[in-house]
Structures are given as C-alpha cells and as structure tokens.
Amino acid sequence: MIELSPLARPYAKAVFSAALDIGKQDEVANELSTLSSIAQTKEVTSLIADPELSKLKIAETIVGLLQEAMGDISTKMIELLAENKRLNLIEAIYTSYQ
C-alpha cells in the first residue's frame, strides 16, 4: 500500500495557509473532517474509483453533497484534487491538516 501522507502534505499546507489568511482555520478543519468522513463511505469510495466517471463529475458530485457545509477553500481543494486525480487523498489531507 502506498503511503499517502507525503502526497497529502503539500495540499494540507496550502489549505491551512489559505484558511489562516482569512482566519477560518477551525471552519476549514470542520469541513475537512466532514469531507474525510464522507470520503470513507463505500458509496464515495466507489465513486472516486469509478473509471467511467470524469474526475470533474466526481468533484461536482462530492461538492453537491456537501454544498451547504463547504466554503470556498474546501470547494476549490476538491476541484484541484479532481483535476490532479488525487481525490483519494482527502482523508490524508485532513490528517495532515490537524
């Protein structure tokens, strides 16, 4: 199994820095916690792994599920992860963020 922490660390640092800039570290931490929990469900794990779906469609679905619970930083992170085919890092990013 590949260790995801080194891959997640730069994303976590960028998210933390963006949250710090606007004084929303705790809010973003809560959003990442929610994202991490959702990302561990069987449905979302299957969604992320589905080769038939575009990564953009997967990101839109995840953001749509949590739209009211997510701010701009978390939304942009999901979009960036999808673009870079790194949606599997959500849980590791949350762990690194803490």
TIPA-383414 format. One line per 8 residues: number of its first residue (from 1); their letters; for each residue x, y, z of N, C-alpha, C, O, CB. Coordinates in Angstrom, 1 decimal. Each point is the difference from the previous one (the first is absolute). Last residue first. Glycine has a CB too. Example, Ala and Ser with C-alpha at 12.3 -4.5 7.8 and 13.67 -1.06 7.14 Angstrom:
% TIPA-383414
2) SA) 12.8,-2.2,7.1,0.9,1.1,0.0,-0.8,1.1,0.8,0.5,1.1,0.1,0.7,-1.7,-2.3 ~ -0.9,-5.1,2.1,-0.9,1.2,0.0,0.9,1.2,0.0,1.0,0.0,0.7,-2.9,-1.2,0.5;
***
This chain:
% TIPA-383414
98) QYSTYIAE) -4.6,18.5,10.6,-0.1,0.0,1.5,1.4,0.3,0.6,0.1,0.0,1.2,-2.1,-1.6,-1.3 ~ 1.7,0.9,-4.6,-0.5,1.3,0.4,-0.1,0.2,1.5,0.3,1.0,0.6,-1.6,-0.9,-2.7 ~ 2.3,-4.3,0.1,1.1,0.9,0.0,-0.3,1.4,0.4,0.8,0.7,0.7,0.1,-2.1,-2.5 ~ -4.4,-1.8,1.4,1.0,-0.5,1.1,1.2,1.0,0.0,0.4,0.3,1.1,-1.2,-2.7,-1.4 ~ -2.3,3.1,-3.1,-0.6,0.3,1.3,0.9,-0.3,1.1,0.2,0.7,0.9,-2.5,-1.1,-1.9 ~ 3.6,-1.0,-3.3,0.1,1.5,0.2,-0.6,0.4,1.3,0.6,0.9,0.7,-0.7,-0.6,-3.2 ~ -0.3,-4.8,1.3,1.3,0.3,0.4,0.3,1.5,0.1,0.8,0.5,0.9,-0.1,-2.6,-2.0 ~ -5.0,0.6,-0.4,0.3,-0.4,1.4,1.4,0.4,0.5,0.1,0.5,1.1,-1.8,-2.4,-1.4;
90) ILNLRKNE) 0.7,2.7,-4.3,-0.9,0.8,0.9,0.3,-0.3,1.4,0.3,0.9,0.8,-2.0,-0.8,-2.5 ~ 3.6,-2.0,-2.6,0.8,0.6,1.1,-0.8,0.7,1.0,0.5,0.6,1.0,1.3,-0.4,-2.6 ~ -3.3,-2.3,-2.6,0.2,-1.0,1.0,0.8,0.6,1.2,0.3,-0.8,0.9,-0.3,-0.9,-2.7 ~ -0.9,4.2,-2.2,-1.1,0.0,0.9,0.2,-1.1,1.1,-0.7,0.1,1.1,-0.8,0.7,-2.9 ~ 4.3,0.9,-2.2,0.5,-0.3,1.4,-1.2,0.0,1.0,0.2,0.2,1.2,2.0,0.8,-1.8 ~ -1.4,0.3,-4.4,-0.3,-1.4,0.3,0.5,-0.4,1.3,0.6,-1.1,0.1,-0.5,0.7,-2.5 ~ -0.2,4.9,0.5,1.3,-0.7,0.1,-0.2,-1.5,0.3,1.0,-0.7,0.3,0.0,2.8,0.6 ~ -4.9,0.7,-1.3,0.9,0.4,-1.1,1.3,-0.8,-0.1,0.5,-0.4,-1.0,-1.6,2.7,1.0;
82) ALLEIMKT) -1.7,-2.7,3.8,-0.6,-0.7,-1.1,0.9,0.3,-1.3,0.3,-1.0,-0.7,-2.6,1.2,1.7 ~ 3.5,2.1,2.9,0.3,-1.4,0.1,-0.6,-0.8,-1.1,0.7,-0.9,-0.5,-0.7,1.1,3.0 ~ -1.1,4.3,-2.4,1.4,-0.2,-0.3,0.4,-1.4,0.1,0.8,-0.5,-0.8,-0.3,2.8,1.7 ~ -4.8,-1.1,0.4,0.1,0.2,-1.4,1.5,-0.3,-0.4,0.2,-0.6,-1.1,-2.1,2.3,1.1 ~ 0.9,-1.8,4.5,-0.6,-1.1,-0.6,0.2,0.1,-1.5,0.3,-1.0,-0.7,-2.0,0.7,2.6 ~ 3.0,4.0,0.6,0.9,-1.1,0.2,-0.5,-1.3,-0.7,0.8,-0.7,-0.6,-0.1,1.7,2.9 ~ -3.3,2.9,-2.3,1.1,0.1,-0.9,1.0,-1.2,0.2,0.6,-0.4,-1.0,-0.9,2.9,1.0 ~ -3.3,-2.2,3.0,-0.5,-0.3,-1.4,1.1,0.1,-1.0,0.1,-0.9,-0.9,-2.3,1.8,1.6;
74) SIDGMAEQ) 3.2,0.2,3.7,-0.2,-1.4,-0.1,-0.5,-0.4,-1.4,0.4,-1.0,-0.5,-0.9,0.9,3.0 ~ 1.0,4.7,-1.5,1.3,-0.7,0.1,-0.2,-1.5,-0.3,0.8,-0.6,-0.8,0.1,2.4,2.4 ~ -4.8,1.0,-1.3,0.8,0.2,-1.2,1.3,-0.8,0.0,0.4,-0.6,-1.0,-1.4,2.8,0.7 ~ -2.7,-4.0,3.6,0.4,1.3,-0.4,0.8,0.0,-1.3,0.2,-1.1,-0.6,-0.3,1.9,3.0 ~ -3.8,-4.4,-0.2,1.4,0.3,-0.4,0.2,1.4,-0.5,-0.9,0.6,-0.6,1.1,-3.0,-0.1 ~ -4.3,0.1,2.2,0.9,-0.2,1.1,1.4,0.4,-0.4,1.0,-0.1,0.8,-2.4,-1.7,0.0 ~ -2.4,1.8,-3.8,-0.3,1.0,1.1,1.1,-0.1,1.1,0.1,1.0,0.7,-2.5,-1.2,-1.3 ~ 2.8,-2.8,-3.1,0.0,1.4,-0.5,-0.2,1.0,1.2,0.8,0.9,0.1,-1.6,-1.7,-2.3;
66) LLGVITEA) 1.4,-4.3,1.5,0.3,0.8,1.2,0.0,1.5,-0.2,0.6,0.7,0.7,0.8,-2.6,0.0 ~ -2.5,-1.4,-4.1,-0.5,-0.7,1.2,0.2,0.9,1.2,-0.8,0.0,0.9,1.4,-2.2,-1.9 ~ 1.1,3.6,-3.2,-1.4,0.1,0.1,-0.6,-0.6,1.2,-1.0,0.5,0.6,1.0,-0.6,-3.0 ~ 4.6,-0.3,1.5,-0.3,1.4,0.4,-1.5,0.1,0.2,-0.5,0.7,0.9,2.6,0.2,-2.1 ~ -0.6,-5.0,-0.5,0.4,0.2,1.4,-0.4,1.4,0.5,-0.5,0.1,1.1,2.4,-1.8,-1.4 ~ -2.7,0.9,-4.2,-0.9,-0.8,0.8,0.4,0.1,1.5,-0.9,0.2,0.8,0.6,-1.8,-2.7 ~ 3.1,3.6,-1.3,-1.3,0.7,0.0,-1.0,-0.7,0.9,-0.8,0.6,0.7,1.2,0.3,-3.0 ~ 3.8,-3.0,1.5,0.1,1.2,0.9,-1.3,0.8,0.1,-0.4,0.4,1.1,2.8,-0.2,-1.8;
58) IKLKSLEP) -2.3,-3.8,-2.3,0.1,-0.5,1.3,0.1,1.2,1.0,-0.6,0.0,1.1,1.7,-2.1,-1.9 ~ -1.0,3.1,-3.7,-1.4,-0.5,0.4,0.1,-0.5,1.4,-1.0,0.3,0.8,0.4,-0.8,-3.2 ~ 4.7,1.6,0.5,-0.8,1.2,0.2,-1.4,-0.3,0.5,-0.5,0.6,0.9,1.9,0.5,-2.7 ~ 1.5,-4.6,0.5,0.3,0.5,1.3,-0.7,1.3,0.3,-0.3,0.3,1.2,2.6,-1.3,-1.4 ~ -4.5,-2.6,-3.0,1.1,0.9,-0.1,0.2,0.5,1.5,-0.9,0.1,0.8,0.3,0.6,-3.2 ~ -1.4,-5.6,1.3,-0.3,1.4,0.3,1.2,0.9,-0.1,1.1,-0.4,0.4,-2.9,-0.4,1.1 ~ 2.0,-4.0,-2.1,-0.9,0.5,-1.0,-0.4,1.5,0.2,-0.4,0.7,-0.9,-0.5,-3.0,0.7 ~ 3.7,-0.4,3.2,0.7,0.5,-1.2,-0.9,0.5,-1.1,0.5,0.7,-0.9,1.3,-2.4,1.4;
50) DAILSTVE) -2.1,1.3,5.1,-0.8,-0.4,-1.3,0.8,0.6,-1.2,0.0,1.2,-0.2,-2.2,-1.2,1.5 ~ 3.2,0.6,3.6,0.8,-1.0,-0.8,-0.7,-0.4,-1.3,0.6,-0.7,-0.8,0.1,-0.2,2.9 ~ -2.6,4.1,0.9,1.3,0.5,-0.3,0.8,-1.0,-0.9,0.8,0.4,-0.8,-0.8,0.8,3.0 ~ -4.3,-2.5,-0.6,-0.1,1.2,-0.9,1.4,0.4,-0.4,0.2,0.2,-1.2,-2.4,0.5,2.2 ~ 1.9,-3.9,2.3,-0.3,-0.6,-1.3,-0.1,1.1,-1.0,0.4,-0.2,-1.2,-1.7,-1.7,2.3 ~ 1.9,3.3,3.2,1.2,-0.7,-0.4,-0.2,-0.6,-1.3,0.9,0.0,-0.9,-0.4,-0.5,3.3 ~ -4.2,2.5,-0.4,0.9,1.0,-0.6,1.3,-0.7,-0.4,0.6,0.4,-1.0,-1.6,1.4,2.5 ~ -2.3,-4.6,0.5,-0.5,0.7,-1.2,1.0,1.0,-0.7,0.2,0.0,-1.2,-2.5,-0.3,2.2;
42) KTQAISSL) 3.2,-1.9,3.2,0.1,-0.9,-1.1,-0.4,0.6,-1.3,0.6,-0.2,-1.1,-1.0,-1.7,2.6 ~ 2.4,5.0,2.4,-1.2,-0.8,-0.2,0.2,-0.9,-1.3,0.8,0.4,-0.9,-2.2,1.3,2.0 ~ 4.5,1.7,0.5,0.3,-1.4,0.5,-1.3,-0.9,-0.2,0.1,-1.2,0.2,1.5,2.1,1.4 ~ -1.5,3.9,-2.6,0.9,-0.7,-0.9,0.3,-1.5,0.4,0.4,-0.8,-0.9,0.7,3.0,0.4 ~ -3.7,0.8,3.3,-0.7,-0.4,-1.2,0.9,-0.8,-1.0,-0.5,-1.0,-0.6,-0.9,3.1,0.9 ~ 3.4,-0.4,3.6,-1.0,-1.0,0.3,-0.8,-0.5,-1.2,-0.2,-1.2,-0.2,0.0,2.3,2.5 ~ 3.3,2.4,-2.9,0.7,-1.2,0.3,-1.0,-1.1,0.4,0.2,-1.2,-0.5,1.8,2.5,1.3 ~ -3.7,3.0,-1.4,0.5,-0.6,-1.3,0.7,-1.3,0.2,-0.3,-1.0,-0.7,0.5,3.3,-0.2;
34) TSLENAVE) -1.4,0.1,4.7,-1.2,-0.5,-0.6,0.4,-0.6,-1.4,-0.5,-1.1,-0.3,-0.9,2.9,1.4 ~ 4.8,0.3,1.2,-0.4,-1.2,0.8,-1.3,-0.6,-0.7,0.0,-1.2,-0.1,0.9,2.3,2.3 ~ 0.8,2.9,-3.9,0.8,-1.1,-0.4,-0.4,-1.3,0.8,0.1,-1.1,-0.6,1.8,2.7,0.1 ~ -4.1,2.4,1.6,-0.3,-0.4,-1.4,0.8,-1.2,-0.4,-0.6,-1.0,-0.6,0.0,3.3,0.0 ~ 1.7,-0.3,4.7,-1.3,-0.7,0.1,-0.5,-0.5,-1.4,-0.5,-1.1,-0.1,-0.1,2.5,2.1 ~ 4.5,1.2,-1.9,0.2,-1.3,0.7,-1.2,-0.8,0.1,0.0,-1.2,-0.2,1.9,2.2,1.5 ~ -2.3,3.4,-2.9,0.6,-0.9,-1.0,0.3,-1.4,0.6,-0.2,-1.0,-0.7,1.2,3.0,-0.5 ~ -2.4,1.3,4.2,-1.1,-0.3,-0.9,0.5,-1.0,-1.1,-0.7,-1.0,-0.3,-0.4,3.3,0.7;
26) DQKGIDLA) 4.3,-0.6,2.6,-1.0,-0.9,0.7,-1.1,-0.5,-1.0,-0.4,-1.1,0.0,1.0,2.2,2.2 ~ 2.5,2.2,-3.7,0.7,-1.3,0.2,-1.0,-1.0,0.6,0.0,-1.1,-0.5,2.2,2.3,0.8 ~ -2.5,3.7,-2.1,-1.0,-1.0,0.1,0.6,-1.4,0.1,-0.6,-1.0,-0.5,-0.9,2.4,-0.9 ~ 3.4,3.3,0.6,-0.4,-0.3,1.3,-1.1,-1.0,0.2,-0.8,0.1,0.9,1.4,2.2,-0.4 ~ 1.9,-0.7,-4.5,-1.3,0.6,0.2,-0.5,-0.3,1.4,-1.2,0.3,0.3,0.7,-0.4,-2.7 ~ 4.8,-1.4,1.0,-0.1,1.3,-0.6,-1.3,0.7,0.3,-0.1,1.2,0.1,1.7,-2.0,-1.9 ~ -0.9,-3.8,3.0,0.6,1.0,0.9,-0.1,1.4,-0.5,-0.2,0.9,0.8,1.8,-2.7,-0.1 ~ -3.0,-1.7,-3.5,-1.0,0.2,1.2,0.6,1.0,1.0,-0.7,0.8,0.5,-0.1,-3.1,-0.8;
18) ASFVAKAY) 3.5,1.1,-3.3,-1.1,0.7,-0.5,-1.0,0.3,1.1,-0.6,1.1,0.0,0.9,-2.2,-2.3 ~ 3.4,-1.7,3.3,0.4,1.4,-0.3,-1.1,0.9,-0.4,-0.2,1.1,0.4,2.4,-2.0,-1.0 ~ -3.1,-3.7,1.1,0.2,0.7,1.3,0.4,1.4,-0.2,-0.5,0.9,0.7,1.2,-3.1,0.4 ~ -1.0,-0.5,-4.9,-1.3,0.3,0.6,0.1,0.7,1.3,-0.7,1.0,0.2,-0.2,-3.1,-1.3 ~ 4.9,0.7,-0.9,-0.6,1.1,-0.8,-1.4,0.3,0.5,-0.4,1.2,0.1,1.7,-2.0,-2.1 ~ 1.0,-2.8,4.0,0.7,1.3,0.3,-0.7,1.2,-0.7,-0.2,1.0,0.5,2.4,-2.3,-0.1 ~ -3.7,-3.1,-1.3,-0.4,0.4,1.3,0.6,1.4,0.4,-0.6,0.8,0.6,0.4,-3.3,0.0 ~ 1.6,0.5,-4.7,-1.4,0.4,-0.1,-0.5,0.5,1.4,-0.6,1.1,0.1,0.2,-2.7,-2.0;
10) PRALPSLE) 4.7,-0.3,1.7,-0.1,1.3,-0.7,-1.4,0.6,-0.1,-0.2,1.2,0.1,2.3,-1.9,-1.4 ~ -1.6,-3.8,3.3,0.5,1.1,0.8,0.0,1.4,-0.8,-0.4,1.0,0.7,1.9,-2.7,0.5 ~ -2.7,-2.8,-2.9,-1.1,0.9,0.5,0.6,1.2,0.7,-0.7,1.1,0.0,-0.7,-3.1,0.3 ~ 4.2,-1.5,-2.1,-0.8,0.6,-1.1,-1.0,1.0,0.5,-0.2,1.0,-0.7,0.5,-3.1,-0.6 ~ 2.2,-0.4,4.4,0.9,0.9,-0.7,-0.7,0.7,-1.2,0.3,1.2,-0.3,1.6,-2.6,1.0 ~ -4.5,-1.9,1.8,0.4,1.2,0.8,0.9,1.0,-0.8,-0.2,1.2,0.0,-0.1,-2.5,2.1 ~ -1.3,-3.3,-3.4,-0.6,1.2,-0.6,0.4,1.3,0.7,-0.1,1.1,-0.6,-1.8,-2.5,-0.1 ~ 3.9,-3.8,-0.3,-0.1,0.9,1.1,-0.5,1.3,-0.6,0.7,0.6,-0.8,1.1,-1.7,2.2;
2) IM) -2.7,-3.9,-3.5,0.8,1.3,-0.1,-0.3,0.9,1.2,-1.2,0.1,0.3,1.2,-0.3,-2.9 ~ -0.2,-5.4,2.3,-0.8,1.2,0.0,0.9,1.2,0.0,1.0,0.1,0.7,-2.9,-1.3,0.5;
***
